[in-house]
């Protein structure tokens, strides 16, 4: 009798141990447990620690509540200003409602991944290249809102979205490099011109001071000589005053004036007629009619002949009077 009771007790103890082993579950600190009895979700979420379920009847599903880092594959798209780029990102999210994360969606990780890829393509098409390169904070916020809107019904909260890298074509990289180089050169020229302007103002002030104090110019000259002689070189500096050049220029004799050319006396008017001596010389120098046939008139008689042809020749008695 005693042996039977002892055997029954041992058998009961073994049965309880087996039951406890089959019913006992441990939920970790970063997990939450969902109990499904005959496929129906039971109310109440099992907290971290030791949990008991009914073997064979209940199923315990553990949900990770940690922040999940989900990389988004690089997506190729065309920006609003027609530039082809490849953009990849990373999404940080966590489960805030384990029941919806298991019941409302089949695989919340895959759903979040696909939504992130779609939203990233949409952001690329709505943005300019400059925004993708320099204004990423605004794009990250917009991308986070686009992913978080449908994820709320899945029991998932989007914690942060970051655009990691933007890949550009090689031609676009070279164009941007040339643009940056040209912009830097422009700024360098502007700075150099500003420096020249400031230096000119300072030099003008220094020239005004030196004009009032001539000794300052001599001291500056001596300082320049000392600065040149400080180096180990063979440069020879000979100061030559400018005042000496001005003195030599003032003492130089003026250039001799060229002699004036004698201008011929103007001829009298044709109406007055030639004088007596001119008429005699013209008559004596006039060749015979036979000699003038076919021969050109000499150049020296052009003016006299023209003057004689204007009026008729005087009569013989008037010519004798003119000779007397």
C-alpha angles and dihedrals in degrees: 000000000000091000091053092051091048091050091048091050092050091048091049091049091051090048092051091048091051091047092048090049091051095043100041119096133175120215115198125228095257093046138076126206128227118194120210115193112194087341095307120117111240121219117257129048117241110240124219115292136045116352133180127212135175108263118239090005102060130052121200117211117192120210122200112231097189124114108269122214109214118184115214114218117243111276122205118214146145119256125223091265091053100258120141112227140165116222129183128185144177128232126208115199141151138197114255098169112040094186094057092040090059102032105032097049132030097223115003093190093057091043093053091047094053092045090051092052092049093047091048091054090049092050091051092053093049098047136072124235092251090055092052091051103039110013102053096137092068091045091050091053092048092048091049092053092048092053097039096055097071094029092066091072090051093059090250126126120204106223101182142344123203131184105223107187141000115206117203131192116262093245091055091049091053091048092051090048091053091048092051091047092051091048092051091049090051092051091047091054092048091050091047092050091049090051091051090051093051091045091052091053091050092046090051090053090047091050090052092052093046091049089057093046112036090185089067090065090053091049090050090051092051090048090053091050091051092049092051094045092050091076121077097248140118096243114138117204119199113182111217117190117231091215089069091058091050091049092051090048092053094045095052112108116249116254117268116260117244116246114261117250118240110243119212117251114260116255119249122250117282093236093066092060128213124307124252095262092048091051092052093048091048093050093048093047094048109108125225119275092246092054093050095056109108094352123110118242115253118254094237092062098048095097095042094047091049090051092049094048092057092071133029116260114265120252122265097257092050089050090053089051092051092051091053 
